[in-house]
């Protein structure tokens, strides 16, 4: 919602969070919501402009991927069992799941608000890689391009080299 500044998340209902606690974030600005994002300085610096664009323009859509040790959609830190396990357990192609969040903003300019929707999709990483030639190489290149901070944020700090070796063999 428009608060005359960076905007605020008035209401959050997140069914399938990915390693964060939505119940603690209601009322946060976009800058605050993206505080934990590794190497996210440019994103945080653009928070006011992004919030304004979300309320007045669009809709906008983006895709955010991650690798997970479970097919569970619920990655809340307090979830029981594997679903809430730390992301750092991804080390091999077998048993790794590709998670995509399709994030869509819908402006509601008359109300001074925007609706932010997240649709989560999960598939076995092997199937995602097999669906199109060259995906393993693109994924490996993406992981190699990440800073150590981003690898930690994405849960790839431990075991990334094992996963990269498997991707290179494909």
MOZILIN-V721372 format. One record per helix or strand of 2 or more residues. SS is the DSSP state (H for helix, E for strand). FROM is the first residue (numbers start at 1). TO is the last residue. If there is no record, write none. Layout:
BEGIN
ss:SS from:FROM to:TO
ss:SS from:FROM to:TO
END
This chain:
BEGIN
ss:H from:22 to:24
ss:H from:30 to:33
ss:H from:41 to:45
ss:H from:47 to:56
ss:E from:60 to:68
ss:H from:81 to:84
ss:H from:87 to:89
ss:E from:97 to:108
ss:H from:109 to:111
ss:E from:113 to:124
ss:H from:125 to:130
ss:H from:135 to:145
ss:H from:148 to:153
ss:H from:160 to:169
END
